[in-house]
Amino acid sequence: MPYLLKYHLIAVCMTFLLLLKNWRASAFRHFFPYSRHAYDAKILSSALCLKLEDRSGFKSSSPYGAKENSSRWRKLPLDKAVIPLAEYSKDDFETRDNLSKSTLDPRPMSSPGKASPVELRHIRGEQVYFKRDDLLRLPGSGISGNKARKMLALNQIPAEEFPECVASYGGPQSNAMLAIAAIVHSKNLELDLLMSKNETTMKSNSESLPLHAPRRFIYYVKKLPRFLKKNPSGNFFRAKMLGMELVELTNSVYHDYFRRDYGAEDNAPNGLEAPVPYDSAWIPQGGACSAALPGGTALANEIILFWSENGKGRPLTVLLPGGTCSSALILHREIRRIQEACKNGIKLDIKVVVIPCIGDEGYALRQMMGLNMATGGSGERNEIPSILKPAPDADFYLEDNKKQQYIRFGEPNREVLRIYQEMEESGMNIDLLYGAPSWSILLRHWPETEGCKFGSPLLDRRELLYVHSGGLEGINSQLMRYRHKGLIEGRKVQHPERQRRSSKELFRTGDLDFRGN
């Protein structure tokens, strides 16, 4: 008898939730036509129905019970992005030479419209130019570094034209995840400001106030580690504070949806339902899509203008750390395109080289070829930038020695930590996921003594310019992993709980804005 009663109660609850799914937020809209609660009710009912389908054992082809709904996604309205023309001056391309921590002006700069500075430093006796993209800040969202380039067009879409929902996927400490969360949060602030400005005008004219749905950011990840759930930190903690909605998937479901054998694509995976039908936009992992083109074009222009002023005919190799390698691909294509379009000018010898930080040369090549085709490329090999080998004598496909292999992404590594500390002592802060691993690979090719050759023809007898991709906001959570492995002392890392308390203190004193800067 108790078992029958239990099943009857389950049936009643399921019936109630199904009714709730059909009813959605109509009652809220009827009684509160201009309230955000109408949309909150819609979100709540969708979440409840998702739990119902999961608990009832319903096997769907997507996390939202969808089948083939890729046509219900919308394209990003990139044509609506308001990107002002850059106004460069000769002073923007002056080289800062041999700066130390005490003389460096650390103040971030606004972008777009201003070139990031270039510094000349000496690393193990060799001079290297650093393109300081880590000092860039996009207006509104405040995102910096490599993501300030990739997300430039997305950031410049007006709030009224911005999709109601943006969805993406990747790791729980992704820089792209935090960048998208900051942009969506800034659009909600813009909408609130817009509504408050129009409210007085609408009321005086006896007009109804237009309703703007709050913009949402949904992010798909694999099941989170228990430690991260209990102690949110780093980019994950910041993105959650900015309103990110997390959807955890099992490894098999995640693999089925997001495995890309031939690189990134602009379209959402088949079978993944749009959270808001016809008003949801998809951004692939790392922002590797056509939305990254305007920012890549701006970077290409800045490098060409800088080297035309300072190069004096010398060959230049531009080095970038690569995850999806989309920044390197777009920069390489845009430098070629700009120089080919300049028929009367002198063509500069500029070569773009990517240093893979995720996977190996094969993975990097697939990612770039896939994105190249998805963004209008012809598929020719010369449209793909060069890839630096993991060591001078390494074979791309026959690596059996760890010192001849690429570094495993995200795994604490003594060599990476040593390079991170060496660069910090030289006055250049880099992150532990892309910056330090890329320099670990790069320094394997460094001359052993002064006057010797570099270990790669991509570097030898050429000037070097390294594009600093930023990512410094995640260093604390990265160092926590090194602490757990016993590679550094605990007192050198700030625990997430202490960091959270100090952040609250900064909020109270007014020294910290919503981005955690």
C-alpha positions in Angstrom: 0.0 0.0 0.0 2.7 2.6 0.8 4.3 1.9 -2.5 1.1 2.5 -4.4 0.6 5.8 -2.5 4.2 6.8 -3.4 3.6 6.2 -7.1 0.3 8.1 -7.0 2.1 11.1 -5.5 4.7 10.9 -8.2 2.1 10.9 -10.9 0.3 13.9 -9.3 3.6 15.8 -9.2 4.4 15.0 -12.8 1.0 16.1 -13.9 1.3 19.4 -12.1 4.7 20.1 -13.6 3.4 19.3 -17.1 0.6 21.8 -16.6 3.1 24.3 -15.4 5.1 23.8 -18.6 2.0 24.6 -20.7 1.0 27.5 -18.5 4.4 29.0 -18.4 4.4 32.6 -17.5 1.0 33.7 -19.0 -0.5 34.5 -15.6 2.5 36.7 -14.7 2.3 38.5 -18.0 -1.5 39.1 -17.5 -1.1 40.6 -14.0 2.4 42.1 -14.4 2.8 43.0 -18.1 5.9 45.2 -17.5 7.6 43.1 -14.9 10.7 41.0 -15.2 8.9 38.3 -13.1 7.1 37.2 -16.3 10.4 36.2 -17.7 11.7 34.7 -14.4 8.6 32.5 -14.4 9.4 31.3 -17.9 12.9 30.4 -16.9 11.6 28.7 -13.7 9.1 26.6 -15.6 11.6 25.6 -18.2 14.0 24.5 -15.5 11.4 22.5 -13.7 10.4 20.7 -16.9 14.0 19.9 -17.5 14.2 18.3 -14.1 11.0 16.4 -14.8 12.3 14.9 -18.1 15.6 13.9 -16.4 13.9 12.2 -13.4 11.3 10.5 -15.5 14.0 8.7 -17.4 13.2 10.4 -20.7 16.1 9.9 -23.1 16.4 13.0 -25.2 18.9 13.9 -27.9 19.7 17.3 -26.2 19.8 18.7 -22.6 16.5 20.4 -23.2 14.7 17.5 -24.8 15.2 18.7 -28.4 15.6 16.7 -31.5 16.6 18.7 -34.6 16.2 22.4 -33.7 19.3 24.0 -35.0 17.2 26.1 -37.4 15.7 27.8 -34.4 19.0 29.5 -33.5 19.6 33.0 -34.9 22.9 34.5 -36.2 24.7 37.1 -34.2 23.6 40.5 -35.6 27.2 41.5 -36.3 25.9 44.1 -38.9 24.5 46.0 -35.9 27.8 46.3 -34.1 28.9 49.9 -33.8 32.7 49.7 -34.2 34.3 53.2 -34.4 37.1 53.8 -36.8 40.5 53.7 -35.2 42.3 57.0 -35.0 46.0 56.2 -34.6 48.8 58.7 -34.2 52.5 58.2 -34.6 52.9 58.2 -30.8 50.8 55.0 -30.7 53.6 53.1 -32.3 56.6 54.2 -30.4 58.4 51.4 -28.7 58.8 51.3 -24.9 62.3 50.2 -24.3 63.7 48.3 -21.3 60.9 49.1 -18.9 61.0 47.8 -15.4 58.1 47.3 -12.9 58.8 50.7 -11.4 58.6 52.6 -14.6 55.8 50.7 -16.4 52.5 52.5 -16.5 50.1 49.7 -15.7 46.9 51.6 -16.4 44.6 49.8 -18.8 43.5 51.5 -22.0 40.2 51.8 -23.7 39.5 49.9 -26.9 38.5 50.1 -29.8 40.1 53.2 -31.3 43.5 52.9 -29.6 46.4 50.7 -30.3 47.8 48.5 -27.5 51.4 49.5 -26.6 54.5 47.6 -27.7 57.4 47.1 -25.3 60.9 45.9 -26.1 62.4 43.6 -23.5 65.4 41.3 -23.3 64.8 37.6 -22.6 67.9 35.5 -22.0 70.0 37.9 -24.0 67.6 38.2 -27.0 65.4 41.2 -27.7 61.6 40.5 -28.0 58.8 43.0 -28.7 55.7 42.5 -26.5 52.4 43.6 -27.9 50.5 44.4 -24.7 47.0 43.3 -25.5 46.6 42.5 -21.8 46.2 46.3 -21.2 43.2 46.6 -23.5 39.7 47.1 -22.0 36.5 47.0 -23.9 33.9 49.7 -22.9 31.1 48.4 -20.8 32.2 44.9 -20.2 35.8 45.7 -19.4 37.2 42.4 -20.8 40.9 42.4 -21.8 43.6 40.6 -23.7 42.9 38.2 -26.5 39.2 38.1 -25.7 39.0 41.9 -26.2 40.0 41.2 -29.8 37.8 38.2 -30.3 34.7 39.7 -28.6 35.0 43.2 -30.0 32.1 42.9 -32.4 29.9 41.1 -29.8 30.6 43.8 -27.3 29.7 46.6 -29.7 26.2 45.2 -30.5 23.6 47.7 -29.0 21.7 46.2 -26.1 18.4 46.5 -27.9 19.7 44.4 -30.8 21.5 41.9 -28.6 20.1 38.4 -28.6 18.0 37.5 -25.6 20.2 34.4 -25.0 23.8 33.6 -25.8 25.0 30.1 -25.4 28.5 28.5 -25.5 30.5 25.6 -24.1 33.9 24.8 -22.7 35.9 24.4 -19.5 34.8 25.8 -16.2 37.7 28.3 -15.9 37.6 29.5 -19.5 38.6 33.1 -20.3 36.0 33.1 -23.1 33.3 32.1 -20.6 34.1 35.0 -18.4 34.3 37.4 -21.3 30.8 36.5 -22.6 29.4 36.6 -19.1 30.8 40.2 -18.7 29.4 41.3 -22.0 25.9 39.9 -21.3 25.9 41.5 -17.8 26.9 44.8 -19.3 24.0 44.6 -21.8 21.6 44.1 -19.0 23.0 47.2 -17.3 22.5 49.1 -20.5 18.9 47.9 -20.8 18.2 48.9 -17.2 19.6 52.4 -17.9 17.6 52.7 -21.1 14.4 51.7 -19.4 14.9 54.2 -16.6 15.6 57.0 -19.0 12.5 56.2 -21.1 10.2 55.6 -18.1 9.5 59.2 -17.4 8.8 60.0 -21.1 6.5 57.1 -21.5 4.5 57.9 -18.4 4.1 61.6 -19.4 2.8 60.6 -22.8 0.5 57.9 -21.3 2.3 55.2 -23.3 3.0 51.7 -22.2 6.6 51.0 -21.3 8.3 48.5 -23.7 9.3 45.3 -22.1 12.9 44.2 -22.6 13.7 40.6 -21.6 16.9 40.3 -19.6 19.8 38.9 -21.6 20.9 35.5 -20.6 24.1 33.5 -20.9 23.9 29.7 -20.8 27.1 27.7 -20.7 27.5 24.0 -21.2 30.2 22.1 -19.3 31.1 18.6 -18.2 30.3 17.6 -14.6 32.1 20.0 -12.3 34.7 18.7 -9.8 33.4 18.5 -6.2 36.1 20.9 -5.0 35.1 23.6 -7.5 31.5 23.2 -6.6 32.2 23.6 -2.9 34.8 26.4 -3.4 34.0 28.4 -6.5 37.0 30.4 -7.6 38.7 32.2 -10.5 36.8 32.7 -13.7 34.1 30.3 -12.7 33.2 32.3 -9.6 33.3 35.6 -11.5 31.1 34.4 -14.3 28.5 33.0 -11.8 28.5 36.4 -10.1 27.8 38.0 -13.4 24.7 35.9 -14.0 25.9 32.9 -16.0 23.6 29.9 -16.1 25.4 26.6 -16.0 24.3 23.4 -17.6 26.3 20.3 -16.6 26.4 17.4 -19.0 27.7 13.9 -18.7 31.0 13.2 -20.5 29.2 11.1 -23.1 26.5 13.7 -23.9 29.2 16.5 -23.9 31.3 14.5 -26.3 28.4 13.8 -28.6 27.5 17.4 -28.9 30.8 19.3 -28.9 33.4 17.0 -30.4 34.7 18.7 -33.6 36.7 16.5 -35.9 37.4 19.4 -38.3 37.6 22.5 -36.2 35.2 25.2 -35.1 31.9 26.0 -36.6 29.6 29.0 -36.5 26.5 26.9 -36.1 25.1 25.2 -33.0 25.5 21.4 -32.8 22.7 19.4 -34.4 20.0 18.5 -31.8 20.9 21.2 -29.4 17.7 23.2 -28.8 17.8 27.0 -28.7 17.0 28.0 -25.0 15.0 31.0 -26.4 13.6 29.9 -29.8 14.6 32.3 -32.6 16.4 34.6 -30.3 19.4 32.6 -29.1 22.8 33.0 -30.6 25.6 30.4 -30.5 29.3 31.1 -29.9 31.7 28.2 -30.2 34.3 27.4 -27.6 36.9 30.1 -27.2 34.9 32.5 -29.4 36.3 30.8 -32.5 33.8 32.1 -35.1 33.2 34.9 -37.6 32.5 37.4 -34.7 36.3 37.4 -34.1 37.1 38.9 -37.5 36.8 42.7 -36.7 39.1 42.4 -33.7 41.6 40.4 -35.8 41.6 43.0 -38.5 42.3 45.7 -35.9 45.3 43.8 -34.6 46.6 43.2 -38.1 46.4 46.9 -38.9 48.2 47.8 -35.6 51.1 45.3 -36.3 51.6 46.5 -39.9 51.6 50.1 -38.9 54.0 49.5 -36.0 56.5 47.5 -38.1 56.3 50.0 -41.0 57.4 52.7 -38.5 60.0 50.6 -36.6 60.9 47.6 -38.8 63.5 49.3 -41.1 63.1 46.4 -43.6 63.8 43.7 -41.1 61.8 40.4 -41.2 59.3 39.9 -38.3 57.9 36.8 -36.7 54.6 37.4 -34.8 54.2 34.8 -32.0 50.8 33.9 -30.5 49.8 31.2 -28.0 47.0 29.0 -29.4 44.0 27.3 -27.9 41.6 27.0 -30.8 44.3 29.0 -32.7 41.6 31.2 -34.2 43.4 34.5 -33.3 46.5 33.3 -35.2 44.5 32.2 -38.2 42.6 35.5 -38.5 45.7 37.6 -37.9 47.6 35.7 -40.6 44.8 36.0 -43.1 44.3 39.7 -42.4 48.0 40.6 -42.6 48.1 38.9 -46.0 44.9 40.5 -47.2 45.9 44.1 -46.1 49.4 43.8 -47.7 47.9 42.4 -51.0 45.4 45.3 -51.1 48.2 47.8 -50.7 49.5 47.7 -54.3 51.7 50.8 -54.2 53.2 50.2 -50.8 56.2 48.2 -49.8 55.3 44.7 -48.6 56.7 43.8 -45.2 58.1 40.4 -44.3 55.8 39.5 -41.5 55.3 35.8 -40.6 52.6 34.7 -38.1 53.5 31.6 -36.0 51.2 29.9 -33.5 52.4 28.0 -30.4 49.8 25.2 -29.6 48.9 25.2 -25.9 46.0 22.6 -26.3 46.6 19.4 -28.1 49.3 19.1 -30.8 50.1 20.2 -34.3 47.4 18.0 -35.8 44.7 19.5 -33.5 45.8 23.0 -34.2 45.8 22.4 -37.9 42.3 20.9 -37.8 40.9 23.8 -35.8 42.3 26.4 -38.1 41.3 24.7 -41.3 37.7 24.2 -40.0 37.4 27.9 -38.9 39.1 29.0 -42.2 36.4 27.3 -44.2 33.6 28.5 -41.9 34.6 32.1 -42.3 35.0 32.3 -46.0 38.4 30.9 -46.6 39.4 29.0 -49.8 40.9 26.1 -47.9 44.4 26.6 -49.3 47.4 25.8 -47.0 48.9 29.2 -47.4 45.9 30.6 -45.5 47.0 28.8 -42.4 49.8 30.3 -40.2 53.0 28.3 -39.4 53.0 26.1 -36.3 56.1 26.0 -34.0 57.4 22.5 -33.2 57.5 21.5 -29.6 61.3 21.3 -29.7 64.1 21.8 -32.4 64.7 18.1 -33.0 61.1 17.0 -32.5 59.0 15.1 -35.0 55.4 16.2 -35.0 54.0 12.7 -35.1 56.8 10.6 -33.5 57.2 12.3 -30.1 58.3 9.8 -27.4 60.3 12.2 -25.1 58.4 14.6 -22.8 60.9 17.3 -23.6 60.0 16.9 -27.3 56.2 17.0 -26.7 53.8 19.8 -26.3 52.7 20.6 -22.8 49.4 19.0 -21.6 46.9 21.8 -21.2 46.0 22.8 -17.6 48.2 20.1 -15.9 50.6 21.5 -13.3 54.1 21.3 -14.7 57.4 22.2 -13.1 58.9 23.5 -16.4 55.8 25.8 -16.8 56.1 27.1 -13.2 59.8 27.8 -13.6 59.2 29.8 -16.8 56.3 31.7 -15.1 58.6 32.7 -12.3 61.4 33.7 -14.6 59.1 35.9 -16.7 57.7 37.5 -13.5 61.2 38.3 -12.3 61.9 40.0 -15.6 58.9 42.2 -15.0 56.5 40.5 -17.5 53.5 38.8 -15.9 52.0 36.0 -17.9 49.3 33.4 -17.1 49.9 29.6 -16.5 47.5 28.2 -19.1 48.7 29.9 -22.3 51.5 32.4 -21.6 53.9 30.2 -19.5 53.4 27.0 -21.6 53.9 28.9 -24.9 57.1 30.5 -23.5 58.2 27.0 -22.3 58.0 25.8 -25.9 59.5 28.9 -27.3 62.6 28.9 -25.0 63.4 25.3 -26.1 64.3 26.9 -29.4 66.4 29.7 -27.8 70.1 30.0 -28.6 72.2 28.2 -26.0 74.8 31.0 -26.0 75.1 34.4 -27.5 75.7 34.3 -31.2 74.2 30.9 -31.7 71.2 30.2 -34.0 67.7 29.7 -32.9 66.4 26.1 -33.1 63.8 26.9 -35.7 64.0 28.7 -39.1 60.7 30.4 -38.1 62.7 32.4 -35.5 66.3 32.5 -36.7 67.6 35.9 -38.1 64.2 37.4 -37.6 62.8 40.0 -35.1 60.3 38.5 -32.6 57.0 40.1 -31.5 55.0 38.2 -28.9 51.3 39.1 -28.6 50.4 39.1 -24.8 47.0 37.4 -24.7 46.1 38.4 -21.1 44.3 35.9 -19.0 45.9 37.3 -15.8 42.6 37.4 -13.9 42.7 33.5 -13.6 46.2 33.2 -12.1 45.0 32.7 -8.5 42.9 29.6 -9.4 45.7 28.3 -11.6 48.2 28.6 -8.7 45.7 26.8 -6.4 46.2 23.7 -8.6 50.0 24.0 -8.3 49.5 24.2 -4.5 47.4 21.0 -4.4 50.2 19.2 -6.4 52.7 20.4 -3.8 54.7 22.5 -6.3 54.4 25.8 -4.4 53.9 26.8 -0.8 50.3 27.5 0.4 51.0 31.0 1.7 51.9 32.1 -1.8 48.3 31.5 -3.0 45.2 33.3 -1.8 42.4 30.8 -1.0 39.1 31.4 -2.8 37.3 32.1 0.5 39.8 34.7 1.5 39.7 36.2 -2.0 35.9 36.4 -1.8 36.0 38.2 1.6 38.6 40.6 0.3 36.5 41.3 -2.8 33.5 42.1 -0.6 35.7 44.5 1.4 36.7 46.2 -1.8 33.1 46.5 -2.9 32.3 48.2 0.4 35.1 50.7 0.0 34.3 51.3 -3.7 37.6 50.2 -5.1 36.3 47.2 -7.0 33.7 47.3 -9.9 31.4 44.5 -11.0 34.1 42.9 -13.1 36.5 42.3 -10.2 39.0 44.8 -11.5 
